[in-house]
Amino acid sequence: MKIYLICLGAILFYETLWFLFAWARGRNDVADIAWGFGFIVVVGVSLTLGDTNAPRGLLVSTLVLLWGARLALHIHARNAKRGEDPRYRQWRESWGRWFVLRSFFQIYILQGTFLVIVAIPIIFVNSSQESSWTILDGVGLSVWLFGFLFEAIGDWQLLRFMRSPANKGKLMTTGLWRYTRHPNYFGEVTLWWGVWLIVCSIPNGWLTLFGPLTITFLILKVSGIPMLEERYAGRADFEAYKKRTSVFLPLPPRERSPS
């Protein structure tokens, strides 16, 4: 339990630093960059405190490092030449005089808490003794790789689309976005289930189920898909896109009903 509490303390301190940076910059969407890098902090702390250096822990840590760094750098590149994300700008306007306090607790401290819950499999594997490889390691690695590539390709397709002046104001509906309205979210959820499957190779590793369940719940029901789709609700092109395209799981587009 001690290692989990230390990781939580480290992340809350880390999120506080990001809050101060965001306050100075006047934009809270840097919290999205902090998300990916935060898992790298958890990797570093848990590897140091776990002191086992088991091959499985090093594998999981490497996978998380690759994912976290790619995601954070992608979000930084995406937001570099834009104003504050509309979701955060709306909170800035609606929270009024409580904006600073609510930003600290409802964005950064809350994000840090959820981050550590999602990272439970990482902390567990880095504090576990070495054990034999099993088929679950190979299955988990394959699931992680599929999810990682799905998210990375979806992000790359969207970034390329957004950077084209000809697409200004248009909706991304091609590439992986033809099969799911949120390929990046699908990929992220999938790769965390892959990490969990690897950790299941360790005795009692299945108990870290809270990690992938939490990220799945957050993306499907809280801060991922619902908030993003609310932003486009009512647009004719988006409503048509919704009717033919799966919200999460990649599926063939539904054919339009005959007029």
C-alpha positions in Angstrom: 0.0 0.0 0.0 2.9 2.4 0.8 4.1 2.5 -2.8 0.6 3.4 -4.0 0.4 6.3 -1.5 3.8 7.6 -2.5 2.9 7.4 -6.2 -0.3 9.3 -5.4 1.6 12.0 -3.5 4.1 12.3 -6.3 1.3 12.7 -8.9 -0.6 15.3 -6.8 2.6 17.3 -6.5 3.2 16.9 -10.2 -0.4 18.1 -11.0 0.0 21.1 -8.7 3.0 22.2 -10.7 1.0 21.9 -13.9 -1.8 23.9 -12.3 0.6 26.7 -11.5 2.0 26.6 -15.0 -1.6 26.7 -16.5 -2.5 29.6 -14.2 0.6 31.5 -15.5 -0.2 30.7 -19.1 -3.9 31.4 -18.8 -5.0 28.1 -20.4 -6.1 25.0 -18.6 -5.9 22.6 -21.6 -2.3 21.9 -20.7 -3.9 19.4 -18.4 -4.3 17.2 -21.5 -0.5 17.2 -22.0 0.0 16.5 -18.3 -2.0 13.3 -18.6 0.4 11.4 -20.7 3.6 12.6 -19.0 2.0 11.8 -15.6 2.1 8.1 -16.3 5.8 8.5 -17.0 6.2 9.9 -13.5 4.4 6.9 -12.1 6.7 4.6 -14.1 9.7 6.3 -12.7 8.5 6.3 -9.1 7.2 2.8 -9.1 10.4 1.4 -10.7 12.5 3.2 -8.2 10.5 2.1 -5.1 9.7 -1.4 -6.4 13.3 -2.2 -6.8 12.6 -5.6 -8.5 13.5 -4.7 -12.1 11.6 -7.8 -13.2 11.5 -8.2 -17.0 7.7 -8.0 -17.1 7.8 -4.7 -15.1 10.4 -3.3 -17.5 8.2 -4.4 -20.5 5.1 -2.7 -19.1 7.1 0.4 -18.1 8.5 0.7 -21.6 5.1 0.4 -23.2 3.7 3.1 -21.0 6.7 5.3 -21.6 6.1 5.0 -25.4 2.4 5.7 -25.1 2.7 8.6 -22.6 5.4 10.4 -24.5 3.7 10.0 -27.9 0.3 11.2 -26.5 1.7 14.2 -24.7 3.8 15.4 -27.6 0.9 14.9 -30.0 -1.4 17.0 -27.9 1.3 19.7 -27.6 1.7 19.8 -31.4 -2.1 19.9 -31.9 -2.7 22.7 -29.5 0.5 24.8 -30.2 -1.1 27.2 -32.7 -4.7 27.2 -31.3 -6.4 29.0 -28.5 -7.6 27.2 -25.3 -9.7 24.1 -25.9 -13.4 25.1 -25.9 -14.2 22.7 -23.1 -11.8 24.4 -20.8 -12.7 27.9 -22.1 -16.4 27.1 -21.2 -15.4 26.3 -17.6 -13.3 29.4 -17.4 -16.4 31.5 -18.3 -19.0 29.6 -16.2 -17.0 29.2 -13.0 -16.6 32.9 -12.5 -14.8 34.0 -9.3 -14.4 30.3 -8.2 -12.4 29.5 -11.4 -9.0 29.2 -9.9 -10.0 27.0 -6.9 -12.3 24.8 -9.0 -9.6 24.5 -11.7 -7.1 23.2 -9.1 -9.4 20.6 -7.6 -11.8 19.7 -10.5 -9.2 19.6 -13.2 -5.7 18.9 -11.8 -6.2 17.1 -8.4 -9.1 15.1 -9.8 -7.1 14.1 -12.9 -4.1 13.1 -10.8 -6.3 10.9 -8.6 -7.8 9.1 -11.6 -4.4 8.9 -13.2 -3.1 6.8 -10.2 -6.1 4.6 -10.3 -5.6 3.9 -14.0 -1.9 3.3 -13.3 -2.6 0.6 -10.6 -1.4 -2.2 -13.0 1.9 -0.3 -13.5 2.5 0.1 -9.8 1.6 -3.5 -9.1 3.8 -5.0 -11.8 6.8 -2.9 -10.7 6.5 -3.9 -7.1 6.1 -7.7 -7.9 8.7 -10.3 -8.0 9.8 -12.0 -11.2 7.6 -14.8 -12.5 7.6 -17.0 -15.6 6.2 -15.7 -18.9 2.8 -16.9 -19.9 0.6 -16.8 -22.9 -1.2 -13.8 -21.4 2.0 -11.8 -21.8 1.9 -12.4 -25.6 -1.9 -11.8 -25.8 -1.6 -8.6 -23.7 1.3 -7.3 -25.8 -0.6 -7.9 -29.0 -3.7 -6.1 -27.6 -1.6 -3.2 -26.5 0.2 -2.9 -29.8 -3.2 -2.9 -31.7 -4.6 -0.2 -29.4 -1.4 1.9 -29.6 -1.3 1.8 -33.4 -5.0 2.5 -33.6 -4.8 5.6 -31.4 -1.6 6.8 -33.0 -2.9 6.4 -36.6 -6.2 8.0 -35.7 -4.4 11.0 -34.1 -2.1 11.4 -37.0 -5.0 11.3 -39.5 -6.9 13.9 -37.5 -3.9 16.2 -37.1 -3.2 16.1 -40.9 -6.9 16.8 -41.6 -7.0 19.8 -39.2 -3.8 21.3 -40.6 -5.2 21.5 -44.1 -6.9 24.9 -44.8 -9.3 23.3 -47.1 -10.8 21.4 -44.2 -11.5 24.4 -41.9 -14.9 23.9 -40.3 -15.3 20.4 -41.7 -15.8 17.2 -39.8 -13.3 14.4 -40.0 -15.1 11.3 -41.4 -12.4 9.4 -43.3 -9.6 6.9 -42.5 -10.2 5.2 -39.2 -12.8 7.9 -38.4 -15.0 6.2 -41.0 -15.4 3.2 -38.7 -15.6 4.8 -35.3 -16.3 8.3 -34.2 -13.5 8.1 -31.7 -10.6 5.9 -32.9 -8.1 7.6 -30.5 -10.3 6.9 -27.5 -10.9 3.3 -28.7 -7.2 2.8 -29.1 -6.4 4.2 -25.6 -8.9 2.0 -23.9 -7.7 -1.1 -25.8 -4.1 -0.6 -24.9 -4.8 -0.3 -21.2 -6.7 -3.6 -21.4 -3.6 -5.0 -23.0 -1.4 -3.8 -20.1 -3.9 -5.4 -17.7 -3.7 -8.8 -19.5 0.1 -8.7 -19.2 -0.2 -8.0 -15.5 -2.6 -10.9 -15.2 0.4 -13.2 -15.7 1.4 -12.3 -12.1 -0.3 -14.0 -9.2 -3.3 -11.8 -8.2 -2.6 -9.5 -11.1 -6.3 -9.7 -12.1 -7.1 -7.6 -9.0 -5.7 -4.5 -10.9 -8.9 -4.6 -12.9 -9.8 -1.2 -11.5 -7.2 0.4 -13.8 -8.7 -0.5 -17.2 -12.3 -0.3 -15.9 -11.6 3.3 -14.7 -10.2 4.5 -18.0 -13.0 2.8 -19.9 -15.6 4.4 -17.7 -14.0 7.9 -18.0 -13.8 7.8 -21.7 -17.2 6.3 -22.4 -19.3 8.1 -19.8 -17.4 11.1 -18.3 -14.7 13.3 -19.8 -14.1 11.6 -23.1 -16.8 10.9 -25.6 -19.8 12.7 -23.9 -18.0 16.0 -23.5 -16.6 16.0 -27.1 -19.9 15.0 -28.7 -21.8 17.6 -26.8 -19.7 20.2 -28.5 -20.9 19.1 -32.0 -24.5 18.2 -31.0 -27.0 19.8 -33.4 -24.7 20.2 -36.4 -26.3 18.6 -39.4 -23.1 17.0 -40.7 -22.4 15.5 -37.2 -25.9 14.2 -36.8 -25.6 12.5 -40.2 -22.2 11.1 -39.2 -23.6 9.8 -35.9 -26.3 7.8 -37.8 -23.9 5.9 -40.0 -20.8 5.6 -37.7 -20.2 3.6 -34.6 -19.6 5.7 -31.5 -16.7 3.6 -30.1 -16.1 0.1 -31.5 -14.8 0.1 -35.1 -17.6 -1.2 -37.3 -18.5 -1.0 -41.0 -20.5 2.2 -41.6 -24.2 1.8 -41.6 -25.9 2.3 -45.0 -28.1 5.4 -45.3 -31.8 4.7 -45.3 -33.4 5.2 -48.7 -35.1 8.6 -49.0 
